[in-house]
Amino acid sequence: MKNRETFYKELKIKLDDTTSFPSDYLYKFIVPTDENQQEEVKNIFEKSNAVINTKESKNGKYISVSIKLKVKSSDEVISYYKKVEKIKGIISL
């Protein structure tokens, strides 16, 4: 697996090539329900005017979190990913 910095550098190039900023960006995450990870995700985006939707999995072990947010740049997109990746058990889609 590529290291995180390489991943983010490539993501920045792709975003800059395909997106005109400011733009709406859709983040999608899967979080376990065993602790308070859903609230941790919401707290990261709470001051951003993001639209947050959640859906619990059939077995109740995971929650899908979709976040639509107007971002100013590829750097802003990546900064949110870096904040969220610190949450235990989170999967970014």
DSSP file (Angstrom, degrees, kcal/mol; ACC not computed):
  #  RESIDUE AA STRUCTURE BP1 BP2  ACC     N-H-->O    O-->H-N    N-H-->O    O-->H-N    TCO  KAPPA ALPHA  PHI   PSI    X-CA   Y-CA   Z-CA
    1    1 A M              0   0    0      0, 0.0     3,-0.1     0, 0.0     2,-0.0   0.000 360.0 360.0 360.0 141.5    0.0    0.0    0.0
    2    2 A K        -     0   0    0      1,-0.1     2,-0.1     2,-0.1     0, 0.0  -0.317 360.0-103.1 -66.9 152.0    1.2    3.5   -0.8
    3    3 A N     >  -     0   0    0      1,-0.1     4,-2.1     4,-0.0     3,-0.2  -0.388  33.3-108.0 -73.6 162.1    2.1    5.7    2.1
    4    4 A R  H  > S+     0   0    0      1,-0.2     4,-2.6     2,-0.2     5,-0.2   0.865 115.4  54.4 -61.0 -41.1   -0.4    8.4    3.0
    5    5 A E  H  > S+     0   0    0      1,-0.2     4,-2.4     2,-0.2    -1,-0.2   0.905 109.1  48.4 -63.8 -40.2    1.6   11.4    1.7
    6    6 A T  H  > S+     0   0    0     -3,-0.2     4,-2.4     2,-0.2     5,-0.2   0.924 111.1  51.7 -63.0 -43.9    1.9    9.8   -1.7
    7    7 A F  H  X S+     0   0    0     -4,-2.1     4,-2.4     1,-0.2    -2,-0.2   0.932 111.8  45.8 -57.3 -47.6   -1.8    9.1   -1.7
    8    8 A Y  H  X S+     0   0    0     -4,-2.6     4,-2.4     2,-0.2    -1,-0.2   0.864 110.3  53.3 -68.5 -35.5   -2.7   12.7   -0.8
    9    9 A K  H  X S+     0   0    0     -4,-2.4     4,-1.9    -5,-0.2    -1,-0.2   0.931 112.4  44.9 -62.5 -44.2   -0.3   14.1   -3.4
   10   10 A E  H  X S+     0   0    0     -4,-2.4     4,-2.3     1,-0.2    -2,-0.2   0.889 112.1  52.0 -67.1 -38.9   -1.9   12.0   -6.1
   11   11 A L  H  X S+     0   0    0     -4,-2.4     4,-2.9    -5,-0.2     5,-0.2   0.914 107.8  52.5 -62.2 -42.5   -5.4   13.0   -4.8
   12   12 A K  H  X S+     0   0    0     -4,-2.4     4,-2.7     2,-0.2     5,-0.2   0.918 109.5  48.7 -59.5 -44.8   -4.5   16.7   -5.0
   13   13 A I  H  X S+     0   0    0     -4,-1.9     4,-2.0     2,-0.2    -1,-0.2   0.931 113.2  47.2 -61.6 -46.2   -3.4   16.4   -8.6
   14   14 A K  H  X S+     0   0    0     -4,-2.3     4,-1.7     2,-0.2    -2,-0.2   0.922 113.3  47.9 -62.2 -45.0   -6.6   14.5   -9.5
   15   15 A L  H  X S+     0   0    0     -4,-2.9     4,-1.9     1,-0.2    -2,-0.2   0.924 112.3  48.6 -62.5 -44.3   -8.8   17.0   -7.7
   16   16 A D  H  < S+     0   0    0     -4,-2.7    -1,-0.2     1,-0.2    -2,-0.2   0.839 113.8  48.1 -65.5 -32.0   -7.0   20.0   -9.3
   17   17 A D  H  < S+     0   0    0     -4,-2.0    -1,-0.2    -5,-0.2    -2,-0.2   0.792 123.7  29.0 -76.6 -28.3   -7.3   18.4  -12.8
   18   18 A T  H  < S+     0   0    0     -4,-1.7     2,-0.4    -5,-0.2    -2,-0.2   0.511 109.6  65.8-114.1  -6.0  -11.0   17.5  -12.5
   19   19 A T     <  -     0   0    0     -4,-1.9     2,-0.6    -5,-0.2    55,-0.1  -0.956  58.5-148.0-129.2 136.4  -12.6   20.1  -10.2
   20   20 A S        -     0   0    0     -2,-0.4    53,-0.1     2,-0.1    -4,-0.1  -0.901  44.1-107.6 -97.1 120.5  -13.2   23.8  -10.4
   21   21 A F  S    S+     0   0    0     -2,-0.6     2,-0.2    -5,-0.1    51,-0.2  -0.717  97.7  51.1 -97.1 148.4  -13.1   25.3   -6.9
   22   22 A P  S    S+     0   0    0      0, 0.0     2,-0.3     0, 0.0    50,-0.2   0.530  88.3 146.9 -68.9 151.8  -15.1   26.4   -5.0
   23   23 A S  E     -A   71   0A   0     48,-2.2    48,-3.1    -2,-0.2     2,-0.3  -0.984  54.0 -99.0-153.3 156.3  -17.1   23.2   -5.4
   24   24 A D  E     -A   70   0A   0     -2,-0.3     2,-0.4    46,-0.3    46,-0.2  -0.654  40.8-167.0 -76.8 138.5  -19.4   20.8   -3.6
   25   25 A Y  E     -A   69   0A   0     44,-2.7    44,-2.3    -2,-0.3     2,-0.6  -0.991  11.7-145.2-130.3 138.0  -17.5   17.7   -2.4
   26   26 A L  E     -A   68   0A   0     -2,-0.4     2,-0.4    42,-0.2    42,-0.2  -0.903  12.7-167.6-108.4 115.8  -19.0   14.5   -1.1
   27   27 A Y  E     -A   67   0A   0     40,-3.0    40,-2.7    -2,-0.6     2,-0.4  -0.786   3.7-166.9 -94.6 142.3  -17.1   12.6    1.6
   28   28 A K  E     +A   66   0A   0     -2,-0.4    65,-3.0    38,-0.2     2,-0.3  -0.994  11.5 169.3-133.3 130.4  -18.2    9.1    2.4
   29   29 A F  E     -AB  65  92A   0     36,-2.5    36,-3.1    -2,-0.4     2,-0.4  -0.946  24.9-147.7-134.8 154.4  -17.1    7.2    5.5
   30   30 A I  E     -AB  64  91A   0     61,-2.4    61,-2.3    -2,-0.3    34,-0.2  -0.995  23.3-177.7-119.1 128.8  -18.0    3.9    7.3
   31   31 A V  E     -A   63   0A   0     32,-2.6    32,-2.8    -2,-0.4    59,-0.1  -0.967  27.2-115.4-127.2 144.6  -17.6    4.0   11.0
   32   32 A P  E     -A   62   0A   0      0, 0.0     5,-0.4     0, 0.0     6,-0.3  -0.379  15.8-140.7 -69.4 156.5  -18.1    1.2   13.6
   33   33 A T  S    S+     0   0    0     28,-2.3    29,-0.1     1,-0.2    28,-0.1   0.359  79.6  95.4 -98.2   5.2  -20.9    1.7   16.1
   34   34 A D  S    S+     0   0    0     27,-0.4    -1,-0.2     2,-0.0     2,-0.1   0.765  96.8  11.4 -72.7 -24.2  -19.0    0.3   19.1
   35   35 A E  S    S-     0   0    0     -3,-0.3     3,-0.3    53,-0.1     0, 0.0  -0.311 104.2 -73.1-126.8-145.9  -17.8    3.7   20.3
   36   36 A N  S  > S+     0   0    0      1,-0.2     4,-1.7    -2,-0.1     3,-0.4  -0.102  76.7 129.2-110.7  36.3  -18.6    7.3   19.5
   37   37 A Q  H  >  +     0   0    0     -5,-0.4     4,-2.3     1,-0.2     5,-0.2   0.845  68.2  59.6 -63.0 -35.3  -17.0    7.5   16.0
   38   38 A Q  H  > S+     0   0    0     -6,-0.3     4,-2.2    -3,-0.3    -1,-0.2   0.922 107.6  46.3 -59.0 -43.4  -20.1    8.9   14.3
   39   39 A E  H  > S+     0   0    0     -3,-0.4     4,-2.6     2,-0.2    -1,-0.2   0.865 108.4  56.4 -66.9 -35.8  -20.0   11.9   16.7
   40   40 A E  H  X S+     0   0    0     -4,-1.7     4,-1.5     2,-0.2    -2,-0.2   0.920 108.6  47.2 -61.0 -43.0  -16.3   12.4   16.2
   41   41 A V  H  X S+     0   0    0     -4,-2.3     4,-1.3     1,-0.2     3,-0.4   0.949 112.4  49.2 -62.7 -48.6  -16.9   12.7   12.4
   42   42 A K  H  X S+     0   0    0     -4,-2.2     4,-0.8     1,-0.2     3,-0.2   0.882 107.1  56.2 -58.8 -39.3  -19.8   15.1   12.9
   43   43 A N  H >< S+     0   0    0     -4,-2.6     3,-0.5     1,-0.2     4,-0.3   0.865 102.7  55.2 -62.9 -36.0  -17.6   17.2   15.3
   44   44 A I  H 3< S+     0   0    0     -4,-1.5     3,-0.3    -3,-0.4    -1,-0.2   0.872 118.9  33.0 -63.8 -36.0  -14.9   17.6   12.6
   45   45 A F  H ><>S+     0   0    0     -4,-1.3     3,-1.8    -3,-0.2     5,-0.7   0.394  88.1 104.7-100.4   2.7  -17.4   19.0   10.1
   46   46 A E  T <<5S+     0   0    0     -4,-0.8     3,-0.4    -3,-0.5    -1,-0.2   0.770  82.8  43.8 -63.0 -29.1  -19.8   20.9   12.6
   47   47 A K  T 3 5S+     0   0    0     -4,-0.3    -1,-0.3    -3,-0.3    -2,-0.1   0.219  99.1  76.9 -98.1  16.3  -18.6   24.4   11.8
   48   48 A S  T < 5S-     0   0    0     -3,-1.8    22,-0.3     2,-0.1    -1,-0.2   0.381  98.8-116.9-110.2   3.9  -18.5   24.0    8.1
   49   49 A N  T   5 +     0   0    0     -3,-0.4    21,-0.1     1,-0.2    -3,-0.1   0.781  58.8 164.1  61.7  27.4  -22.2   24.2    7.0
   50   50 A A      < -     0   0    0     -5,-0.7     2,-0.6    19,-0.1    19,-0.2  -0.421  40.7-129.4 -74.7 150.5  -21.9   20.6    5.8
   51   51 A V  E     -C   68   0A   0     17,-2.7    17,-2.7    -2,-0.1     2,-0.5  -0.919  29.9-165.1 -99.1 119.1  -25.0   18.4    5.1
   52   52 A I  E     -C   67   0A   0     -2,-0.6     2,-0.4    15,-0.2    15,-0.2  -0.919  11.0-179.3-115.7 126.2  -24.5   15.2    6.9
   53   53 A N  E     -C   66   0A   0     13,-2.9    13,-3.0    -2,-0.5     2,-0.3  -0.958   5.9-168.2-121.0 141.7  -26.5   12.0    6.3
   54   54 A T  E     -C   65   0A   0     -2,-0.4     2,-0.3    11,-0.2    11,-0.2  -0.938   8.0-174.8-129.0 152.9  -26.1    8.7    8.1
   55   55 A K  E     -C   64   0A   0      9,-1.9     9,-3.3    -2,-0.3     2,-0.2  -0.956  20.6-135.0-147.3 126.4  -27.4    5.2    7.6
   56   56 A E  E     -C   63   0A   0     -2,-0.3     7,-0.2     7,-0.2     5,-0.0  -0.560  27.7-113.4 -80.9 143.9  -27.0    2.2    9.9
   57   57 A S    >   -     0   0    0      5,-2.9     3,-1.1    -2,-0.2    -1,-0.1  -0.253  31.6-103.6 -69.3 163.9  -25.9   -1.1    8.4
   58   58 A K  T 3  S+     0   0    0      1,-0.3    -1,-0.1     2,-0.1    -2,-0.1   0.878 122.9  43.5 -57.7 -40.4  -28.4   -4.0    8.4
   59   59 A N  T 3  S-     0   0    0      1,-0.0    -1,-0.3     3,-0.0    -2,-0.0   0.513 108.5-124.6 -87.4  -3.2  -26.6   -5.7   11.3
   60   60 A G  S <  S+     0   0    0     -3,-1.1    -2,-0.1     2,-0.2   -27,-0.1   0.565  81.7 110.8  77.5   7.9  -26.1   -2.5   13.2
   61   61 A K  S    S+     0   0    0    -29,-0.1   -28,-2.3     1,-0.1   -27,-0.4   0.704  77.0  34.7 -87.6 -19.8  -22.3   -2.8   13.5
   62   62 A Y  E     -A   32   0A   0    -30,-0.3    -5,-2.9   -29,-0.1     2,-0.4  -0.919  61.9-150.3-134.8 157.4  -21.5    0.1   11.1
   63   63 A I  E     -AC  31  56A   0    -32,-2.8   -32,-2.6    -2,-0.3     2,-0.5  -0.998  14.4-141.7-127.6 131.2  -22.8    3.5   10.1
   64   64 A S  E     -AC  30  55A   0     -9,-3.3    -9,-1.9    -2,-0.4     2,-0.5  -0.797  18.8-164.1 -88.2 129.9  -22.4    5.0    6.7
   65   65 A V  E     -AC  29  54A   0    -36,-3.1   -36,-2.5    -2,-0.5     2,-0.5  -0.968   6.3-172.6-120.9 118.6  -21.7    8.8    6.9
   66   66 A S  E     -AC  28  53A   0    -13,-3.0   -13,-2.9    -2,-0.5     2,-0.5  -0.932   4.5-171.8-110.4 132.8  -22.1   11.0    3.8
   67   67 A I  E     -AC  27  52A   0    -40,-2.7   -40,-3.0    -2,-0.5     2,-0.5  -0.972   8.4-164.6-131.3 118.4  -21.0   14.6    4.1
   68   68 A K  E     +AC  26  51A   0    -17,-2.7   -17,-2.7    -2,-0.5     2,-0.4  -0.899  22.4 166.5-104.1 127.5  -21.6   17.2    1.4
   69   69 A L  E     -A   25   0A   0    -44,-2.3   -44,-2.7    -2,-0.5     2,-0.6  -0.999  39.3-124.1-145.5 137.9  -19.6   20.3    1.8
   70   70 A K  E     -A   24   0A   0     -2,-0.4     2,-0.3   -22,-0.3   -46,-0.3  -0.759  38.3-169.5 -82.2 120.8  -18.6   23.3   -0.3
   71   71 A V  E     -A   23   0A   0    -48,-3.1   -48,-2.2    -2,-0.6     3,-0.1  -0.819  25.2-149.2-114.8 153.0  -14.8   23.4   -0.3
   72   72 A K  S    S-     0   0    0     -2,-0.3     2,-0.3   -50,-0.2    -1,-0.1   0.695  74.9  -3.7 -92.0 -21.8  -12.5   26.2   -1.6
   73   73 A S     >  -     0   0    0    -50,-0.1     4,-1.7     1,-0.1     3,-0.2  -0.979  69.9 -99.4-162.5 166.8   -9.6   24.0   -2.7
   74   74 A S  H  > S+     0   0    0     -2,-0.3     4,-2.4     1,-0.2     5,-0.2   0.842 120.4  60.7 -63.5 -32.8   -8.1   20.6   -3.0
   75   75 A D  H  > S+     0   0    0      1,-0.2     4,-2.2     2,-0.2    -1,-0.2   0.879 102.9  50.2 -62.9 -36.6   -6.0   21.4    0.0
   76   76 A E  H  > S+     0   0    0      2,-0.2     4,-1.7    -3,-0.2    -1,-0.2   0.914 108.5  52.3 -67.8 -41.8   -9.2   21.9    2.0
   77   77 A V  H  X S+     0   0    0     -4,-1.7     4,-1.7     1,-0.2     3,-0.2   0.948 113.3  44.5 -54.9 -50.1  -10.6   18.5    0.8
   78   78 A I  H  X S+     0   0    0     -4,-2.4     4,-2.5     1,-0.2    -1,-0.2   0.852 106.0  59.9 -67.3 -36.3   -7.4   16.8    1.9
   79   79 A S  H  X S+     0   0    0     -4,-2.2     4,-1.6     1,-0.2    -1,-0.2   0.887 105.9  48.8 -62.4 -36.9   -7.2   18.6    5.3
   80   80 A Y  H  X S+     0   0    0     -4,-1.7     4,-2.5    -3,-0.2    -1,-0.2   0.917 109.7  51.8 -67.3 -42.0  -10.6   17.1    6.2
   81   81 A Y  H  X S+     0   0    0     -4,-1.7     4,-2.4     1,-0.2    -2,-0.2   0.916 108.9  51.2 -58.4 -41.9   -9.5   13.6    5.2
   82   82 A K  H  < S+     0   0    0     -4,-2.5     4,-0.4     1,-0.2    -1,-0.2   0.862 111.2  47.5 -65.5 -35.4   -6.4   14.0    7.4
   83   83 A K  H >< S+     0   0    0     -4,-1.6     3,-0.9    -5,-0.2    -1,-0.2   0.920 114.8  45.8 -68.8 -43.4   -8.5   15.0   10.4
   84   84 A V  H >< S+     0   0    0     -4,-2.5     3,-2.3     1,-0.2    -2,-0.2   0.833  98.3  69.3 -71.2 -33.2  -11.0   12.1    9.9
   85   85 A E  T 3< S+     0   0    0     -4,-2.4    -1,-0.2     1,-0.3    -2,-0.1   0.679  88.5  67.3 -63.5 -14.2   -8.3    9.4    9.3
   86   86 A K  T <  S+     0   0    0     -3,-0.9     2,-0.3    -4,-0.4    -1,-0.3   0.590  76.6 104.7 -79.9  -9.5   -7.3    9.8   13.0
   87   87 A I  S X  S-     0   0    0     -3,-2.3     3,-1.6    -4,-0.1     2,-0.1  -0.580  84.3-105.6 -77.5 131.1  -10.7    8.3   14.1
   88   88 A K  T 3  S-     0   0    0     -2,-0.3   -53,-0.1     1,-0.2    -1,-0.1  -0.309  95.8  -1.0 -59.7 126.7  -10.5    4.7   15.3
   89   89 A G  T 3  S+     0   0    0      1,-0.2    -1,-0.2    -4,-0.1     2,-0.1   0.471  89.9 149.6  79.1   2.5  -11.8    2.2   12.8
   90   90 A I    <   -     0   0    0     -3,-1.6     2,-0.4    -6,-0.2    -1,-0.2  -0.413  31.0-158.5 -73.9 145.3  -13.0    4.7   10.2
   91   91 A I  E     -B   30   0A   0    -61,-2.3   -61,-2.4    -2,-0.1     2,-0.4  -0.994   6.6-149.4-121.9 125.5  -13.0    3.7    6.5
   92   92 A S  E      B   29   0A   0     -2,-0.4   -63,-0.2   -63,-0.2   -65,-0.0  -0.811 360.0 360.0 -93.5 132.9  -12.8    6.4    3.8
   93   93 A L              0   0    0    -65,-3.0   -64,-0.1    -2,-0.4    -1,-0.1   0.398 360.0 360.0-104.2 360.0  -14.6    5.6    0.6
